[in-house]
Amino acid sequence: MAARSSRLAAGDLVAIGEVVRGRHPGRSSDDEILLFHSMGLGIQDAWAAWAAYHGTLESGIGTTVAF
């Protein structure tokens, strides 16, 4: 588990919901790494993906890929 490694402290871990709700800023630079470990229901994963997608649209970041 990442929290048990010497590289992360308990204070380094933030629930994805805190970022999505704007209670935590998330990454502050491109050098930071985001680790998402899903432990919930599929609907929670779908909501997190939806929120991330719409957040990138609102921020004007990301790349559109045609499937």
Steps between C-alpha positions, in 0.01 A plus 500: 500500500633843401430655839734250662794586274766742616403740221152590625375626832140476614464875443586449131180304440182685405163352406411567135168644616685777682665605175181472295308710755773765499597442863854403397687653205632172366826521306681833504752415225554255213778338705254369758346158454136415554423149618139389488412174671137408459341314785139593442208413283502527122266798514756684714768431240270622222424819694870564565575453128214733407621766744860473373386524139281804557770662712744475210241646262438795732875556543571471129764232553542152361499347155197374308548155353260358242412134547 
